Amino acid sequence: MSDKTLEKIASFHKCYKSNELKERINKKELFLSDSEEALYLIFSFAFYQGRRDEISKDFENKAIKACHKYFCTHSDILLRNRARVKNNSLISEYSLLYDRLWKEGVNKKADRLMVLSLVNYIQSNEEKNILKNIIVKIKSKKMNEIYKELNEIYSIGQKISSFILRDIVYIYELENHLTEGDEIYLQPIDTWIKQVCFKIFDGIDKNIKNRELLSIILENCRKEEVKPIHFNQGAWYIGAKAFKIVLENIDNIEFHD
């Protein structure tokens, strides 16, 4: 790894902000004031799990359409108090919403259960707004707690939980509320992050465990005085958008024999 490599990668967080977060940033106040819109913010992360983006977007839109129709006739659904239920009880507890999701074309059972689990999670929290709840936990120095709670939502998992927390911390400028050790929860590791890390960090085994890779990333960020969130966002953008980046800079690329 050459000097300034991490810094250069981290600089692409600006591209991530302008290309991937623009809509979310523009609606940041709406998400805080509207529980339904806050739920849809989480959809914009949760549906992107190993499928092509256009397919994920299609299912996200169908889920939003189904939920909106359901909420129009059950306007207080997100305000109700209900304890967390086990995954195998979600369908019976929320059968009408489950059926509505099916009718609107959310044809993967795991996606339908994920929506039900998110609604149940909102009902089980005092805030009744999933975004507000996340922010309150972060400001209360309970990053580990909110990370575990998100993991318990059906089909969310560690990677998506970290994506959600990373970008919420970034959008709402919450880095000053982080405590030592919190940054490990803001480093989602996916195929794009791995590809960049394999290229820039010498001697990494391709079968390295995510936990070990996280330690290498955070250690090098500290050493180079690079913000870990910026590195993660920049690395993801480079990995996911490499073809676009090359085309945009093709006139500046020099070829050598």
N, C-alpha and C positions, 0 to 999 in steps of 0.2 A: 504494500500500500504506500503510495507516494504522499508527500506532504500535502495537506489541505484537501485530501480526497473526501474525508467525512464532511468537511465544511462545504465542499462543492455539491455533494449529494444532498446535504441538508438544505442548501439554497433552493432546491426544487420544491420545497414545501410551499413556496410562493405560487408555483404553478398548480400545486394541489389545491391551494386555497382558492385561486381564481377559477379553476376548472371543475373541481369536485365539490367544493364547499360553498360556492357563491349563493346558491338558492337557500341553503340552510342558514347561512349568515344573514341573508336578507329577511328571513322569517324568524329570526331568533327570539324576538319579543312576542310574536304570535304563539310560538311554541310554549312560552312561559304562561301565557294567559288563557290558552285553550287546550284542555286535556285531550280532546280528540286529535287535534293537530300534533300534540306532543307524541301521541301514540303512533301517528303516521311517520313522524321523524324516526322512531325506532324501526318501523317497517323499512325505511330507506337503507338501513344497515342489515336487518335480520333476514331479508329475502335473498341476499347475495351470498349464497353458500355453494360454491362449486359449479354453478350453472353459467352459461353465457349471459352477459349483462342484459341483452335484450329479452331473454326469457325471464330472468329475474324481475326485470322492470314490468313485464306483462303481468306476472303473478302479484307483484306489489300493487299495481293499479287495480287489479280485480279484487284484491283483499280490501283496499281502501273503499272501492265502490260498494262492496258487500257490507262493510262495517258502517259506512255512512247511511245506507238504507236502513240497517238495523237500528242504529242510534236515533234515527228520525222517529221511530215508533217506540223506542225505549230510551228516552232522552236522559234518564237519570242513571243509566246502567253503570257509568264510570264513577258515579258518586256513592254507589252502594257499598256498604261494609260487608266484606266476606273474607273469611280466613283462607289461607292458601290451601288448595285441594290437591290431592295426588293426581298425577298425570292420567291414571286410568279412570279417574272420575270426571275429567274435564268435559267429555262429550255429554254425559248425563246432566251435568250442572249447567251447561251452556248449549243445549241441544238446538235451540232456535237459531243462534248465531252460527253454529256449526253447519246447519242446513243451508243457511243463507250463503255462506262461503262456498259451499259445494255448488249451489245453483248459479253462482256468478263465475264459476270456472276455476276456482282454486282447487284443482283436482289432486293435489298431493296431500295425503292425510297429515304428514308431518307439518306442513305449512298451516293447515287448519288448526291443528292442536297448538301450534306456536302462538297463533292469534288468540286463542282461548286462554292460554297460559298468561299472555301479556295482560289481557283484560282482568284476569283473576289477580295478577300481581298488583295492578293498579288499585283494585278494590281492597286489597289487604293492607294498603299503606295509607297513612293519615293524609298525605298530601293530595291524593286522587289525581295527581299529574306526574307521570313517570319521570319527566325531565326535572321537575322541581325536586322530586324525591332524590334523584341522583345527585343533583347539585347540593342539596342539604347535607347528604351523607359525605360528599367530598369536603365541604366546608367544615364539617364536624370531625374531620380527620378519620373518617371511616371508609377509606377507599377499599380496604380488604373486604369489609362487610358488603358493600354494594357490588363489588366484583363477584362475590360468591352468590349473592341474590340473583344477579343477572344470569349467572351460570345455571341456576336452578330453573330458569324459564325454559320450557320445552323447546329443544332444538337450537337454543342460542349458542351455548358452548363458550370455551375460553377465547377463541379467536375473535368471534363477533363481540363478545363482552369487551375485549380490549379495544376493538375498533370504535365501539360506542363511547367508551370512557375517554379514549385518546382525543376524539374529535370534539366531545362536549367540553373537555378541559380547554382545548384550543379555542373553540368558538366563544366560550364564555369567560375566557381569560382567568382560569382558575389555578394557574401554576403556583401562585403564591400560597395556595392553601395545601399544597402537597407536603407530605412529610417524608423523611428518609425511608426509602424502600418502596414508595408508591409508584415510582416510574416503571417498575417491572410490570405493573398492570396496564400500562399505556403503550405496550410494545406488541401489537398483534404480529404474529409470525405466519405468513402465508408463502406461497410459492414464489411471489415476486420479491419479497424481502429476502428469502433464502438465496435466490439467484444472485442478487446484488452482493450479499454477504460472502457467498462462495467466491465471488470475483475479487473482492477487495481485501478480505482477511486471509492471510497465508495459513496453510496447513489445516484448514477446517475439513473434517471428515464429512462426506455427504450424508452420512447417517446420524449426524450429531442431533442430540435431543434439543427440543426448543428451549428448555430451561438453561442448558449450557450455552446455546447461541445467544440468549438474552444477556447472560453475564458478559459475554465477549462484546456485544454491542454497547452495553452500558459502561463497561470498563474503558473502551476506546473513546466513547463520547466524553467521558469525564477527562480523559487524558488530553483530548484535542479541544476541550472546552466547547463542545457542540451540544445544543439542546437535543436530548434523545427524541422528543416528540417531533422536532423538525427533521431529524435524521430518518425516523420511521416513515413519516409522510413523504419525504423526498425520495427515499429508496423505493417505496411502493409506487410512486408516480413514475420513476425511471423504469422500473420493471414492467409495469402494466402498460406504459405508453411509449416504450422504446421506439417503436416504428414511427409514431407520430413525431417524436423528438428528432429522430434522424432526418425525416423529411423536412421539418421546419428549419433545420440547420444544414441542409445538404450543400448549400453554396459556400459554407464556411469550412467544410471538411476537406482536408488535404489527404491525398492518397500517395503512398510511398511504395516503391518496389521492394 
